Amino acid sequence: MLNTQVSFITPTESSNDVFPIIKLLRQYLDENPVLNLQKYMSINEKADNVNELIDNVAKDIEVTSQVLVIGSDFVDLYGVLQKLDLHKISTRNFITVLVAPTGVLKIIANDALRRYLNSAGVYVLAPIINISENFTIKISTSINATGPVLDLDQIEEPALLYSACYAFCVARKKYDSDTVDNYYKTLVGQEYTNDLGTFKFDQNGVVLRDYQLMYLRNDKRGNDTVIMTVKAQYAETCGPHYQCFTVRGPGGKTTKPSSHETLTSKRRTITSYALMGTVKAEFLFYRQFRRIRWTKPELRYLTELKALNHDNITKFIGLSCNDSADVYILYGLVERATLEDFIYDSDFSLDFTFKSAFARDILRGLQYIHKSSIVAHGMLSVQTCMIDANWVLKLTNFGVSSLIHNFMTDGTLQCTTSIALEVYCLYAPELLREIAHCATASVPRGTQKGDIYSLGMVLYQMVYRMQPFPKKGNLVDQMIRMNEKYALNLEKLVKERTDLLVAAQEQTDRLLNEILPKSVAQVLKLGGVIPPRSYDSATVLFAQLCDFPLLVGKSGPDDVETTGETYMVVSGVPTENEGQHVFEIAEISLEIRETAMNYVVEHCPSFKVRTRIGFHAGPIAAGVIGIRSPRYCLFGDTVNFASRMQSNCPPSQIQTSEVTANILMKSEEYSLVQRGIVHVKGKGNVNCYWLNEHIHDLSNEEPEGNVHKPDNENRPKTTQQKLEDQNATPLPKSLIQKK
């Protein structure tokens, strides 16, 4: 910033009876030399020779550089700007900023002034003054009770006056004194709210205001381009005379990455990039003062540079020159992050695996460049090492440093901003000595030896995660920094271990809920005991996947352990549900069969998935067996009976006992078919039923035979019909008997 040359133009104090804002800026620069102030030019609008004064200022502008700052507090601002001929200044690539301390509304209201600022490419820096409609009506009424409501440009100055008077009253009320010093001491760091909003004072008793740098459009439709928002914040550690500011990006969004950002979502902040068709490119740019006439060797060099292609370098897209005031050098855009982003991110664990992988990629890319006709990179640093979406490191900004150095030496190019000292520390000393003797060249040329020196600086930062030449300070400062770093690492370690503990606990809960009912698992986790108990009625279901060994043989999995092909389900245990368990199991069995009938095995589509399901309702006993590996087990004749219902059932059918079937038929919502007498091991001959489907709308007519289904000819195919279509076990006619 110290190399940025700035010139100020302001009215004199006697010109319009106000204290010029530019004079305040000059006082600030005198005490805080962050800019190189070239010229400070004042114009007395009341002077008889005002036109001559303006002409002299315009001539002085011709020999100044870069940035021109003009105060808006001229009486005839539009006339002064016209006489300065800002259009001519804009053709010389000046950046012109109009500082409007009382707001931008009055400028917006002047159509001629707005159009002139737009055509001359002038930026406007002004405070953000939010004026509500209610406040506008209140002020308008107080000025003229019967008059019209004032426009925004007319209300701006009364709003500022109102705010100042309000602050005076607040200070007067808090500190009854006529001394000005006591007033501002009372307001230091204070906050108050009025009809204009909430205001806060800095350490000098001055209202903190947010500012916007904007580019005005030709119309008044409110679509001006806001380039930057400057957010004012109170700070105890500011200098004795001026407030601190936090700069935010376009639209007021901070450019700091989210604290919740993960490795996979991490993206670097890209302020600007070039778009060539669908190709995104990042670029270097330099101010051009003379037309570049390329020689044949230089053109051949650029052609060879464009032809480079390697996994560890970005693509050199091209170079744009002689078309504008700047030269642009374009490389393929890598959006994830730079090596610098990961090195100095304390949340990122840069372990040996990452370090070795990144170092290998740097060496591969650098070796490829050194063996090519380009010879040297020239700008190797942690900022020019890009990490792409696949975690591959790519070198960028290579091969152009010598060209830029030569063009700077002869005055063709110049850096638009000063280069930070930390960047120069990465270059070899012999290269820095060369540019030290050249007033115009600020970019060293590229050499292979210089690349090796820069490589050492990069590796140093990777290993130690700090700058090569840090400002160490005294012993106390170092101890404080070490303690802060240790505290941060300790907090990070505690958080990581806590997260691991929570994850392990969640995994344990999931596994426990897989082998135990949730209510039982919760009691055991709290150290309770689940005593065994009996239940008057529950329903047990067994479902078997038919031909499972055949499917395993066609799938070819590794044979680790055989766990069987039968699945057991119970309802009404451990939570009793007042007789609903029969219907819940019936619904589950129908859904299992329907899913199996429609399921297509991806690697064996010809295989028909069939199930064999049986269930029975009756009394049961249950309890937790085991201490180290607890299991919730069921006991009783009901379990054995349900197992027999499944083992004696044909494929793709659902079989149940007569007792259970009677419960379902009472609801008149299920279609059941009497299978007949089946010999069941340990039970003898048992009358069994097949469950076909769930019916939600039954007619009052008695169905034929023992098939319980509605008399509806237009009804879609039943499950029994689907089974017959799939060549499943048909229903024997001899078993269909009239009840």
N, C-alpha and C positions, 0 to 999 in steps of 0.2 A: 504493500500500500504506500510505502514511503516514496516509491518511484512514480506514483500516480500524480500527474501535474494538474492542479486545479486552479481555476481563475474565478473570482467573485465579482459580481456586478450588483450594486445596491444604490438606492437613493440616499442622499445625505440626510442627516437628522433634521435640518431646517427645511427640507424639501416638502415634507407632508406632515410635520409635527408628530411623528411617531418614531419610536426607537427601532431602527431597521433590524430585521431578523439576521441578515447576513453579517452585521457587525457582531452579533452574539456568536455566530459560528466562527468568526475570525478570532474572537477572544478564546473560544474553546480550543482552536488549533494552536494558538500561541502557547497554551498550557499543556496541550496534548497533541504533539506533532505527528498525527497518524497519516496526514496527507501532505504532499509537497505543494504549498500555496505559492503559485507563480505570480499572480497579479491580484490586487485588491483595488477595484475601480469603482468610484462613487460618482453619481450624477445628480446635480442640483437642478430639479425641474423648474424651480422659480428663477433661475438665472436667465439673463437676456440672451446669452449665447448658448442656450441649452442644446440647440441642434449641432453646434460645433463641438460641444463636449461629447455628445453621443457619437459623432463621427470619429473623434479621437479614440474613444473607447473601442469602437468597431475596428479601428486600425490596430490597436493593441492586441485585440483578440487574434488577429492574423498570425501573430508570432508566439502565442501561447499554445498549449497543447491540450489534449485528451478530454478534460471535463470542464464544462462551463456551468456555474451555479448562479442563478438570477433570483433576487428577492421579488416577491409579488406585491410588495407594499409601495409601488409607484402609484402616483395619482392617475396618470394616463398609461397604464401598463401596456395596453394594446399598441399605442402610438410608439412607446419606447422600443418594444420588441420589433415593430416594423422597421424603425430606423436602424436598429442593430443588424437588420437583414439576416435573420436566423436561417433562412433557406440556404443562403450561401455558406453559412457556417456548417450546416448539416452535410453539405457535399464534401467537406474536409474531414468527415468521420469524427466530428466532435460528439460527445455525449452531453446534451444540454438538459439541465434539471431546473425546474421552476419550483422554488420553495414557497408554499402558501401557508403561513403559520395560523391564519384565521379560518382555514378550511377551504374546500374546493367548490362549494356551492355557488359562490359569486362568479367564479371563473366559468362554471358550467352554464350559468344563466346568460352569459355574453356569447351569443352565437358566433360573431365574427372572431372573437378571441379564441374560442374553442376550435374553430376550423383552422385558424392560423397555427395554433399549437400542434394540431394533428398533422397538418401538411409539412411543418418544419421538424417533425419528429421529436418534440420536446416532451420530456417526462415531468410529471407533477408529483411533488412530495408534500403531503398534507395530513393534518391530524384527522382521525376518525371522530366525527361529531354526530351522534345519534340524536335526532330531534323527532319526538313523537308528534302525532297529529293533535293530541290533547294539549300539549305544550304550545304548539303553534296557535291554536285557537285562543288559549289563555293569554299569550303575549299580544296577539292581534287585538283582543278585546281591551286589554289594559292600555294599549296605545291609542286605539280609536274604537270606542264601544259600538258605534254604528257603521264602521267601515268594513270593507271586505277582509277576508283572511289573508294574511301576508304570504307571499311566496317563500320557498325555502331559502333562496339567496338573500331575501330581505330579513329573514328571521335569524340568520346565522350569527351576526354580530350582537343582537340583543340576547341571544342564548349565552354567548361567552360572557357578556356583561352580567347577566343574571347569575351565572355560575360563580363569577368572581365576588359579587356582592354576597351571595349565599355563604361562600367560604369566609368572608370577612365577618359576617354575623356569627358564624359558628365559633371563630377564633375569639371574637369579642365576648361571647357568652362564656367561653371556657376560661379566658384570661383577661380580666378587666384591667387593661393597661393601654396607654396610647403609644407605647414604644413598638416600632415596626418589628424589631428583632424578636420581641416577645410573641408577636402574632405568628411568625413563621415557625418559631420553636414549638408553639402549641400545636401546629398542624403537622409536624414531622411524623411521617409514618402513619398518620391518621386516615380514617375513611369516613365519608359521609354520603348520604343518599338524598337526592331531590328529584324534581320532575324530569330532569335530564338523565338520570341514572345514578350509578354508584361511582364515586371518585376516590382516588387514593393519592396522598401526597408523598413526595420523596423526602430525602433527608434535608432538603433546603426549604421545605414548606411549599414546593411547587407541585401543581397537579400533574400526575403522570398520565400521559395520553398515548394511545396507540396511533401509529402512523402507517400510511400506505403510500407506496411508490406505484403510480399508475400511468397508463397511456390513454389519453382521452380519444374517444371516437368522434366522428363528425356530428352524430345525432345526439339527442338527449334521452335516449331510451334506456339508459342505465346499464348499457353493456360495455362500459369501459373495462379495459384490461388491467387487472390488478397484478403487478409483477411481483411485489413483495409486501408482506405485512410485518411491521416492526412492533413487537409487543413490549410495552414498558412494564418493568417490574421494580418493586422497591428492594433495595439491597443495602445492608448495613455497611458493606465493605467498599462501596463506591467512593470515588474521589470526593473531595470536599465541595466541589462546585457543580457537578454534573451527574445526572441520573444514569443508571445502567439500562441496557436494552438486551432482549433476547430475540435474535432474528429467526423468523420462521419462513418456511417455504411458501410457494404459491398457494393461494386459497386458505392460508392460515394453518395448514397442516404441518406439524413438526416433521423434520426429516430424520429424527432419531428412530431407529428400528424398534418394533414392539418388544416389550419385555417377555412376551409369550412366544417369541419367534423360536422355531426349532431348526435343527440342522437342515432338514429337508425343505423348510419354507424360507430359509434365510435368503434375502435378496439385498444387494447393495443399493444405495441411493444414487440414482442416475439423474443429474440435474438437466441434462439435455443430450440428445443424440440425433444423428442424421438418418433419414429414411429414404432409401433409394429403391423405389418400387415396393417390394415386400421385404427388402433386406435392411436390417438395422445396423448402424455403424456408429462407433464412437470416434472422436476425432481430436486431433491437435490443431490449434489455429494460432496464427501469428499475423500481426499487422504488416501489410505490404505497402511499401512506399514507392517502389519502382517496378516497372513491368519486367517479368522474368522471361528471358530469351534462352530457351533450353539448347544446350549443345548436344551433338550426337552421342557422346559418351554418357551424358546425364540421362538422356532418353533411353539408352540401352540399359543403363543401371535400373531405371524405374521399371522397365519391362521385365528384367530379371527378378526384381523385388516382387512384382505382382505374380510371377510364376512360382514363387516358393510355396511349398505345400508339405506340411508335416503335422502329426497329431499333437505336437506340443508347442505350436505357434498359431496365432490367429491369422486370418486371411488379410493381406494388404489389399484393400479395395481400390485405392487410387488417390489422386491428389487434385485439388481444385485451386486454380490460381488465375490471376489476370481478369477475373470477372467481377470482382468486388474489392473492397478495401482489405480483405483478409485472405490468407492462404489456409486451406483446410486439407489435412492429411487424415485419411479415413482407414480404419481397421474394423474388422468384424466385431460386433458387440457381444460380449459375454456378460449375462445379466446376473449370475448368481452372486459372486463376491470376488474381491481381490485377496491376495495372500495377506495383505495388511489387515483386512477385516477380521480374519481368523486369528492372526497372531495377537492382536491387541483386544480380542474379545475374551474377557475373563470367564465367560460362561462356556467357552469352547475348550474342551480338553484336547490340546494339541500333543498327543502322545507320540511315542517312537514310530508307530505305524504311519501316522500322518506325516511326520517329519521326513521319514525316509522316502515315502512315496512322492511327496512334493519335491524333495531334493533331486530324486531320480528324474522327474519330469523336467525340472529346470536344466539339468545337465544334458538331457537328450535334446531339448530344444536349442540350447546354446551351442552344442556340438554341431547340430545341423546347420545353424547359421554360420558358424566359423568355417565349416568346410565348403560353404556355398560361395558364390561370387560376391555376396554382400559383405563378407568378411567379419563384420562386427555388429553387435546389437546397438550399443551406444547409450541406451537409456534403461539399463537393467536396474530394477528396484522392486520392493515388495508391492508398490502400486501398479507396476506393469506386469505382475504375475497374476493371471486371472484363473479362477477356479470355475469350471463349467458345471452343468447339471449332472454330469457323470463323474464328478470329482477328479477330472483330469486337469492338470495345470497347463496353461497355455501362455506363452510369452507374447506381448504386444508392444506396439510403439518401437519396433526394431528397424534398423537400417536407414533411418533418415537423419540421425543426429549430425553426421558430417555435412550433408546437404544444407541443413538449417544453419550450422555453424558458418559455412562459407557465405551463405546469403546474408547472414547478420554481419559478417566481417565487412562486406562491401556496402552495407547500409540498405540492402533490399528489404530485409525483414527485421522485425523487432517484436519482442515479447509484449503481449498486452497487459500482463501483470508481472510483478516481481516474483522471483523464484525464492522459496523459503530456504533458510540456512540449512535446515535438516536435509533438504534434497542435495545440496552441494556436498554434504558430508559423505554421500554415497559415491562420489566420483574420485578417481585416482588423483593424487596431488599434482602430478606432472600435467594433467589435463586442466586442472584449475589454474595452474600458473600461466597457461597459454591464454585463457580468457581474462586473467587479471591484467594483462598488458594490452587488452583490446577493449575499448570503451563501449563498442556497440554489440559485441558478441557475448551473450549470456548463457548459451548452450554449448558445452564442450563437444568436441568431435568424438567420434566413436573409434575405439581401437580394441583389439583382442585382449591386450594386457589390461586395459581399463575395464573391460567386461569381467575379467577374473577378479579384479579388486572389488567391483560392485557385487560379484557373486559372494565374496567373503562377507560383505556387509549384510547381504540377504540371509546367508546362513547364520550369521551371528544373531540376527533378529529372530530367526526361527528357533534357535537353541535357547536363547536367554529371554525372549519375548520382551525386549526393551530396545531403545535406540542405541546405536553404536557409541555415541558420545553424549550421554545424558548429563544434565546439570545435577551433580550429586549433592551439593549443599554441605552443611556441616554434619557432625556426627549425630546431633539430636534430630535433625531432619531425616537422616537415613533411618534412625531407630523408629521414628514415628511412622515412616512409610512402611518399614518392615512389619510393625505391629498392625497397621491397617490392612496390609496384604494378608497377614496371618489370620486376622479376624474375618476377612472376607472369605478366605479359603475354608475356615472353620465353619462359617455359616453355610457355605455351599456344601461341605461334607455332611453336616447335620441334615440339611434338606434332602440330599441324595439318599442317605441312610433311612430317613423317615419315609421317603417315597418308596424305597425298596420294602420297608416293613409293611406299609399299607398295601402294596401290591401283593406281597406274600400272604397277608391276612385275607385279602379278597380271593386269592387263589385257593386258600384253605377252605374258605366258606363255600366256594363253588364246588370243590371236591366233596365236602361234607354233605352238601345238599344233593349231590348226585347219588349218594349211597344211603341217605337217611331222609325221611320226610322233614320239611323245613321246620315245623313246630318242634319235632323231636331234636333236630340238630341245634336249635336255639337253646333248648333246656340243657343239653349236654355241654354246650359252649360256656354256659354260666355256671357249670359245676353241679348241675342238678342230676337227679336220678329218674329214670323212666321205669316204673314198676310194670311187670307184665300184667295184662288184663284181658278179659274176654269181652266180646261184643255180641249182642243178641242177633244182629243181622248185618252182613256185608256181602259184597259181590266180588268174586275173584275171576279174572280172565287170563287165559293162556293163549298166546298167538304164536304160531310156528310158520317159518318161511319154508315152503316146500321146495324140494330139489336144491337145497342150499349147497350141498357138496358138489353137485353138477356145475353150479354157477362158479364156485371157487375154482374148480378145475379149468373152466374156460377163462378165468380172470388171471390166473398165474401169479397170485401174491406169494410173498415169503411166509412160510408156515412157522409162526412163532409160538402161538398158544391157541388151542381150541376152546372156545367159550360157549359152544352150543348155538342153537338156532331158534330157541324158544324164549319168548318175552312174557313176563308176568306183570299184571296190573291189578290193583285192588282199589275199590272205592268204599267209603264208609269207615275207613281206618287210616290214621288214628283219629281223624276228625269225623264224628258222626254227622250224617246229613238227612236224618229223618226219612229214610226209605227211598231217597232219590238215587241211591247207589246203583240200583238195577238199571234205571234209565240212563245214567251216565255211562255205565259199561256198555249198554246196548248201542249208544251213540258212538262210543269209541270204536267198538268192533265194526260197525258199518263204515266208519271213516277209514279204518285201517284197510278193509277189503277194497273200498272204492279207490283209495290211493294206489294200492298194489295193482289193481286191474288196469289203471291208466299209466302206470310207471313204465318207462322205456329205459332199459339198461344201455348206457351210452356205448360201451365197447362190445355189447352183444345184443343188438336190437331184436333178434329173433327169439330171445329167451322170454317166456311168459312168466311174469312174477305172480305166484299164487300163494295164498296163505291158508292156514288151517286154524280156525278160531273156535274156542269153546269157553263157556262161562257158566257159573252156578252161584246162587245166592243162599246164604245160610249163616249160622253162628260160627264165630271164629275167635281164636286167641292170638295175641300179638305181643311182642316185647323185643328189647334190644339185647343181642347176644354178643359177648366179647367186650374186652376193655381196651386193648391196644388198637384193635381194628373192629370197631363196633359195626354190627349189621342189624337191620330191622327185619325180623323174621315173623312169618305167619304160620300158625299151627291149626290143625283141626280137620275134620272130615270134609268141610267145604272146599278146602284147598285140593284134597285128593279127588273129590268129585269133579271139580272144574278141570283138573288135569286130564281126567278120563274123558270128559266131554270133548276136549281138544284132540286127544290121541285117537278117538273113534270117529272123528269128523272127516269127510272127504275134502279134497282140495277146493279152495274158493268157496267154502260154505262156512256158516256160523251156526254152531250147535249149542243148544241149552237144554236144561232139564225141564220136566213138566212143571215143577214148582215155580221155577223162574219164569217159564212161558206164561203161566196163568197170571202172574203179576203184570206182565207186559200186555196181555190181551185185555185185561180189565181197563186199561187206558184207552183202548181202541185207536191207538196211534201207530201201531206196528203191524206189519204183515208177516205172519208166521205160518209155517207149513208143518203139519204133524209128520214126522219121519216114521214113527212107529216104534216097535219094541226093538231095543238094541241091547245085546249082552255086554255088560260093563264089568270088568274085572273087579272083584271084591264087592260088587253091588248086585250082581245077577242081572235079570232082565229089567230094563229101565225104559219107560216111554219118553222119547226125545222129540225135540222140535228144532226146525231150522228157522232162523231169523232172516227175512228177506230184505225188508226196508222199513223206513219210517214214513208213516202216512199222516199228513196234517189235516186232511179233509175227508172224513168218512161219510158215506151215505147211510141212510137208515135201513136199506135193504140188506137182508142176510145173504152173504156170498155163498156161492155153491161150494159144496165140500167143506173141508176144514181150512181153506185158503182165506185168510182174513185180509181182504183188500177192498177198496171202494169200487162200486160199479160205475166205472167211467170209461167209456170207449175211446174218448179222445185223449186219454192220458198218455204221456210218453212211455217208452219202454221201461219196464220194471227191472230191478236188479236181477231177478230170476231169468228174464228174457236176455239180458246182457250176458249172463253166465252161459245160457244155451248157445248164444252167438259165438262165444269163445270156446265152445266144445268142452265146457266144464262138466262135472258129474251131473247128469240130468236127474230130475225128480222122478222116482219110480211111480207109475200110476197105481200100482197095488197098494202104495202107502197113503194115497189120497183117499181118506175115508170120510164119510159124512158123520158129523158130530151128533 
